[in-house]
Every structure is written in C-alpha cells, then in structure tokens.
C-alpha cells in the first residue's frame, strides 16, 4: 500500500473522528495538544483506523501514539 494512500486514509479517519479540518492533520500534529483528542477519542480513532485498514492495533501500541506521524508509522507497520 502506498505511503501517500495510507496517509490520505488516515487523514479521512482523523477528520471524521476528531472533527478537525484536513489541513490540520499534519505529520507533526500532536493528537491531544493540536487536534484536541482525549484518551477516549483516541480509542475511537484507533477503532476507525482498524476498520478502515482491516488491521488490529495492539493495546500497548496505543500508548506510544502521540502524533499523526506515530499513528501513520504504526499503520504502515501493520499493513506491510
């Protein structure tokens, strides 16, 4: 799966779940500080990503997700 395709699909999930503008979803955006995610909303985002990509994100991996790029790298590692 192409890197850009993964990021575009991740952006769509983030826009839907976090109710932010697509332009706000940048690799260095912090999910809580910049995009307003709480821990509960982060779980919702991970669930949306699991459904979008047909993957299962380990619970312990969620603890290491702080930025959009962290999430992007995780998705890439799970779809590879």
C-alpha positions in Angstrom: 0.0 0.0 0.0 1.4 3.4 -1.0 2.6 5.7 1.8 0.5 8.6 0.5 -2.6 6.5 0.2 -2.2 5.4 3.8 -1.8 9.0 5.0 -4.8 10.1 3.0 -7.0 7.4 4.5 -5.6 8.2 8.0 -6.5 11.9 7.4 -10.0 11.0 6.5 -10.4 8.9 9.7 -9.0 11.8 11.8 -11.3 14.4 10.2 -14.3 12.2 10.8 -13.5 11.2 14.4 -11.7 14.3 15.7 -13.9 16.8 13.8 -10.9 18.8 12.5 -10.0 20.2 9.2 -7.9 18.0 6.9 -5.3 20.8 6.7 -4.8 20.3 10.5 -3.8 16.7 10.1 -0.1 17.0 9.5 2.6 14.5 10.4 3.9 16.6 13.3 0.4 17.4 14.7 0.1 16.2 18.3 -3.2 14.3 18.7 -4.1 15.8 22.1 -2.5 19.2 22.0 -3.0 20.2 18.4 -6.1 18.1 17.4 -8.0 18.1 20.7 -8.1 14.3 21.2 -8.8 12.8 24.6 -7.8 9.3 25.5 -11.4 8.1 24.8 -11.4 9.9 21.4 -8.0 8.3 20.6 -9.5 4.9 21.2 -12.4 5.8 18.8 -9.8 7.0 16.2 -7.9 3.7 16.5 -11.1 1.7 16.1 -11.9 3.7 13.0 -8.4 3.1 11.6 -8.7 -0.7 12.4 -12.0 -0.8 10.4 -10.6 1.4 7.5 -7.4 -0.7 7.1 -8.7 -4.1 8.2 -6.0 -4.3 10.9 -5.8 -4.9 14.6 -3.8 -2.4 16.7 -2.4 -3.9 19.9 -3.5 -2.0 23.0 0.1 -1.4 24.2 0.9 0.3 20.8 -1.8 2.9 21.5 0.2 4.2 24.5 3.0 5.2 22.2 0.9 7.2 19.8 1.3 11.0 20.3 1.5 12.5 16.8 -0.2 11.8 13.5 3.2 10.5 12.3 3.3 8.0 15.2 -0.1 6.7 14.0 1.0 6.7 10.4 4.1 4.6 11.1 2.1 2.2 13.2 -0.4 1.7 10.3 2.4 1.2 7.8 4.0 -1.5 10.0 0.7 -3.3 10.4 -0.4 -3.3 6.7 3.0 -4.2 5.4 
